[in-house]
């Protein structure tokens, strides 16, 4: 073996992920609203990018002038690479949908109006364009912010308290959670402020008289007791009932009658009264407003099949302002400025191409999901079929990880409602008659329907559910029934029997 130095030539292959490729992969996993935020950042950072508007001129004229307009034929649509090469990428044409075609899904009356006279579409934006750069009115900005629970309580404290008591009240109110419960020990507050414990308790007693009734309680029993006193129903029998809420939850009616010293009729009245109280009085104030889910994809039935479309109202279109690039490039600039300008142009071109590819990929995956789950869209959840990411990936000749990213954080709107794309991927349950497997969601739907129809006097056990499901053609074990029942938030037969008993009493 020679130890002398020598020069070798080797050839190897390796996969290198450029920053742009990593960003393109990241874009796949984002929802349309998240992509809108990403585009807004790019528009701020890159001077060569512009948000396309309905009143923009022809894309090729905006980007390169009349000479480039002649280069691209107008009879047929150009591919994405060709559009990028000629500068006609995203100015005047949508890359995923023809807004004038029959396949365009008008998800609301506003879309149809906007398509005719430039009215408002989804999100207050001009129909067919994105929200970025549009001057549509934002009606939400006119609404006053809802008062929080702390603001509501402080306003009431300011009317009846003052001086040191107001300081104590502010400390206590600051420790009341969104449900209206005090989450700190009174002794800790007294030690922190250096005041007697009795004074803190006196201030808390005042806070517990504030609206909403029951606020400032330290546990559920105290919260219910405060509301019972306010309703003038806190007699000794009701007090003993509130002290034994655990027995109420268990449905131990004979024990409750013995403890409270009442008969069946009085106990029924007390339980009915108990149900009228609010266990979380603070929830009616403040908190974050509920945010509606905006669909990323629309699916609609058409004469020739199904129309699948990206929600363009939440996805702004961008274009590359090549005229501005030519203007900047013609001026005097140093090496660093020239390099920066070239980088901006490459980044802008890449973004247009990445958005185009993202839309095509999402449409491709969604179309395959619709194809695989057509029975669901036609007949409902009972016809949902088992489906895996690998099956869709194989059908569209993509990697499974790509399909996983596409289906993350995306919602599909159809005639049956709004569904997350992940909803359509479920495990399978064998058929009892040897037929095709059925989806786990279909089994859950059948369990829910059986339990909803059960008689209060004949609560269905898990074993009975297994028999009924087998009769429907589902080959399923008892432990699987229990798992699915718990997954959809339905209690056991014992819990449901107690609940029915309480409902019958109340």
N, C-alpha and C positions, 0 to 999 in steps of 0.2 A: 504493500500500500504506500503510495507516494505522499509525502508530506509537503511537497513543494507547492507554492501558490499557483493558481490557475484561474482562467476566466471561463465561466459557463454561461450559456444562453438558454433560458427556460421560458416556456409559454404557459400561462395559466389564465383561468377565468375567475372573475369575482363579481359579486353584485354590490354596486355602490349606490346608496340612496342619496341623491342630491337634496339640498334643502327644499327645492321646488317640488320634487317628488314627494317628500315628506309632507309638505303643505297640502298637496293635492289629495293625499290619502286622508289627511286630517279633515279636509273639506267634506269628504264623503260622509263622515260621521256626524256632521253638524246639521241641525234643522235649518229650514229656510230662514227663520228669524235670526238664528245665530250667524248664518251666512250673510244676512243683511248687515249685521253689526260688523262683520269682518270686512265687507265691501266698503262700509263707511270709513273704517280706519285706512283702507288702501286709498280711498279718494282723498283723504286728508294728507296722506304721505306722498302720493305719486301725482305730480302736476299733469301728467299726460293722460290720466284717466278722467272720464266724465260719466255722469249718470245720464243715461238716455232718457229723453222726454218725448211725449207724443208730438210736440211741435218741432222736433228736430227735423232737419232736412234729410235728403237721402244720405245713407251712411257713407258711400264712397266719396261723395262730394265733400262731406265734412272732414273725412280723413285724409284724402289725398288730392282732391280737386278733380276737374273734368277729365284730365288725361287718364286717370286711373279708373274713371267710371266706364270708359269704353273697353277696358280690359276684361271686365266681367260681364258675360251675357246675362240679360235680365229674364230670359225665358224660363230657366230652371234654377233651382236653388243650388248654391255652391256648397261644397263640403266645408267642414270646420277648418281644415288646414289651408284650403284655398282661400277662405275668407280671411284668415290671418295673414296669408301672404299678400293679398291684395289690399288689406287694410279695411275690409268691409265686415269686420268681425261681429260687432254687437251694437251697431248704432241704430239701425232702423228695423232690424228683423229680430224676432225672438228665435232662439236657437232650439226650442223644444216644442213649439206649438204655433200653428197658424191661427191667429185670433179671428179671422174671418171664416174659417172652415167650420163645417158642421160639427166636427169632433170637439170644438172648444166648448168646455163645460161652463155655462153661466150658473155660478153657485148662488146667486141672489138676483133680485130684481135690479139692484144697483148696477150689476155688470151689464145687463142688457141696455139700461139707460145710458151708461157710460159709453157703450159701444156705438150708440147712435148720435149722441150730442155732446160727448166729452164730459159726461157727468162723473160722479164719484163711484169708484169701485170699492173693493175690500180695503179696510183700514183707512178710508178717507182719501186714498190716492186716486189719481186719475186712472180710469180703467185702462188696463194693459200696461201700466208703468209702475215702477216701484215707488215706495214712500220717500226714498232719499231724493232730495232736491225738489220734491213736489210741494206746492204751497196750499194744499187742501187744508181746510179748517180742522183743528184738533179739538173736538168737542169735550174730550176728557179734561182739557186744561181749564175749562170754565167751572168745573165742579170743585167745590170746596173740600178740603181734606176732612175725613171723618175724625171726630174727637176720640181720643184714646180713652181707655178706662181710667188711667191715671189723671188725665186732664179733667174728666168728668168728676172724679172724686175730689180733686184739689179745688175745683170751683165750688163744690158744696162745703168743703172744709173752710174755705175763706169766708163763708157767710156766717159760720157759727163758732169758729175758733179764732184765736189770736195769740200773739206773744209766744211763750215757750210751748204751749199746747199745739200751735201751728207747726212748729219745728218737729215735734214728736209725730204729728199727723203726717207730715211730709216724709219722714223716715218710714213710717208704717206703710203708707200708700206706695212708696217706691218698692216695697217688698211684696206687694200683692201681684200674683201672676195673672195671666190673661183670662183664666177661668174665674178669678175673683177670690182666690184663697190666699191667706197670709202665709208666707213661706219662711218666716223667721221667728225665732223664739223671742217672746216679750222680754225675758230676762237679758238677752243679748242687746236688745235695743236700749233697755234701761241702763245697762253698764256702759254702752257706747256713748250715751248722751249724759250720763251722770245724774240721772233723775230717779226718784223712787219708782219701784215696780207698780205700785198702786196707781200712780199717775199715768203710766203708759197704758194700764188696763182700762182706766177711765176714758182715755182718748180713743182706744180701740172700741169701747162701747158706743161712743159717739159715731165713729166711722161705720159701725155695723147698723146704724139707723139710716145710712145714706141709700140713695138709689144707685144701682138695682138692689132690691131686697135680697139679703143673704151674702152680700159682699163683705169681705174681711173675716170670714169664718176660717177656722184653722183645720177643720175636717168636714166631711160630708154631713155627719150628724148635726154639728153646730149650724151648718148652712141651712139644713132643713128646719131646724128648731127656730132659727131667726125668722124664716118665712112663715112658720106656723104661728109664731107670736104675732107677727104683723097681720095675719088673717084672723086673729083671735080664736085659734083652734088648738092652742097649746095647753090642753088639759092633762091631768095625770095619765090617762090612758094613752094619749098621743105621745106624751113624753116617754113612756115605757116602750111604745112601738118604735120611736126614733132611736132609742138606745139599743134596740135589737134589729138594726137594719140587715145584719147578716142572716137572721132567720127569715126576714122578708125576702131576701134574695134567694134563699133556699126553698121558699114556698112552704115553710113549716107552719101551716095555718093552725093546727091544734095547739101547738106550743104557744103561739102568739095569742090565741084566745085566752089561754090559761094565764099567761103573764100579764096581759092587759086587763083581764077581768071583764071581757065583753062577750057578747054573743055574735053569731054569724053576721047578722045585719049590721051591727055597729062596726065590726071589723071590716066589712066590705066598704062602709062609708069612709073609714079611716084610710084604707089602702087607696081608695079613689081620691081622697084628698091628698095623700102622699104623692100620687102620680102627677098632680097638678103643680107641684113645686119644681123649680129649676135647679138641677144639681150643679150647673155651671153658670151662675148668673152673670159673670164677667164677659162671657163670650159674645154677648149682644153688643158690646162696645169695642171699638178699635180692632186691632189685628190687621193683618195684611189683606187687602181686597183679593177676592178670588179671581185668578187669571184664567180666562178662557183658553182652551187649546185651539190653536190655529192649524188647520190641516195643511200638510205639505203636498198631498196628492189628491186629486179628484178622480173618482171612477163613476162612470155613468153608462147606462144601457143604451145602446144604439141599434138601429135596424140591422146593421151588419155585424154586430157583436158588442164589444165593450170599448169605451173610450177612456184612456188613461192619460191624465194631464198633470203637469206640475202647477202648483198654485203660484201663478206669476205675480199676484198682488203683493206677495211678501218677498218676492225675489227680484230686486232691481236689476235692470239691464245696464251694462256698462259698455263704453266704447273707448277706443284709443284716439286721441286728438292728434293725428299725424301732422296736421297743418301747424299746430303749435310746436311740434317736434322739429319740423323743418325750419320754422322761424328761429327757434333757439339754436339749432345746429348751424345756421348760417352766420350767427354772430361770432365775435371773437371770444375764445374761451381757452383756458389752459388745459393741461392733460387731465387733471383731476375732475374738472367740470365736464369734459367730454366723456370721461369714463362714467361719471354719475348719470349723465343724460342717456348714455347707451344702456346702462343698467335699468333706468326707469322704463325705457321702451321695451326691453326684454321682459321686465316684470309685468308691464301692462299687457303685452301680448300673451304671456303665460297665463295671467289671470283670466282673460277672455277664453282661452282654450281650456283651462281647468274647469271653469264654470260650465262650458259647453259639454265637456266630458262627464262632469258630475250629473248634469241633467239627463244626459243620454243613459247613464248607468242606472240612475234611479228609475227612469221610465222602463228600462229593460227588466229590472228586478220586479217592479210593481206589476208589470204586464204578465210576467211569469207567475207571480202569486195569484193574480186574478184568474189565470188559466188553470192553475192547479186547484184553486178553491172556488171554481165557478158555481158549484152546487150551493155553497154558502151564500153567495151573492144572490142566487135565485130563490133559495128555499129557507135560509136561516141557519142558526148555529147548530141545529141538530144534524146538519149535513156537512159540518166542518170535517175535513179529512186530516189525518196525520201528515205532517209535513216537516222536513228538516232543512237546515241551511245547505247541507251538502247536496240534497236533491235539486234545489233551485240552482245552486252553483254549477252543477253538472249540466243542467238543461240549457243554461245561457252561456256555458263555457267560460266561466269566471272562477276565481279562487273563492273558497268558502269564507275566508276572512273579509273579502271585499263585500260579499253579500251581508255579512254580519255588520259591517260598518254602515252600509246603506240602510239597513233596517233599524238602526239605532236612532232614537229620538225623532222618528218620523211617524206622522199620523196620516191615515187614509180616510177620506170622507166618501161615503157612498149612500145609497138610498136606505140602508139598514142602520146607518149611524156613523159615528166616528170611532176608529179603531187604530191602535198602535200596530205598526207592521209586525212587531214581534208576536202579536196576538195570533197571527195565522200559522205560527210554527208551534205545534203541540205534539206530544207523544201520542202513541196509538194504543188502543185497547182491542184485543182480539175479539172477533165476532163469535157468538155462541153457535151460530149455524154454519160456521166455516167460511163465511163471506169475507168481504174486505174489512180491514180494521177500521175502527172509528176513532175520532179525535177525543182526547181527554176533555176538551171543552164541551163536546157534545154529551159526554157522560155527566159532567158537572151540571149541565143544563137539565138533564133528565132527573138527577137527584134533587135539584132545586124544585122542579115541577112536582115531583112526588111528595116532597115534604110540605110544599105549599098547599097541596090538596088533601093532606091527612086530616082525619077527624079528631077533634080535641079529646074524645074518649078512647081513640085507638091510635096512639102515637106509634109511628113506624120505627122499629129497632133497626140497627145496621144489618142484622141477619135477614130481616124482612125486606129491606131495601135491596140486598143482594138477590133475593128470589125474584123480586119485581123487575130488576134490571136484567136478570138472566132471561126472564120472559120476554123482555123487549129486544133481546138479541145481543146483550152485552155480557161477555165472559169476563167477570170481574170478581176479585176476592174481597172478603170483608174488610181487611186492613186497608185496601185501596179505597173502598167506599168511605171509611172513616177519615182517611187522609184528604180525600176530595171534599167531604162534608166540612171538615175544619178549614180547608183552604177557601171555601166560599162563605165562611163566617157563620155556619149553622151549628148550634149546639147539639149535644148528644140527646138521645131519647129521654133520659132522665131530666136534663135541663129543660127540654121543650115541654115535658109533662108539667113541671113546676110552673113554667111560664104560662101555659094554658090554664092551669089552676088559678093563678093570680089574675089572669084576664077574666076568668069566669066569676071570681069573687068581686073584682072591681067593676 
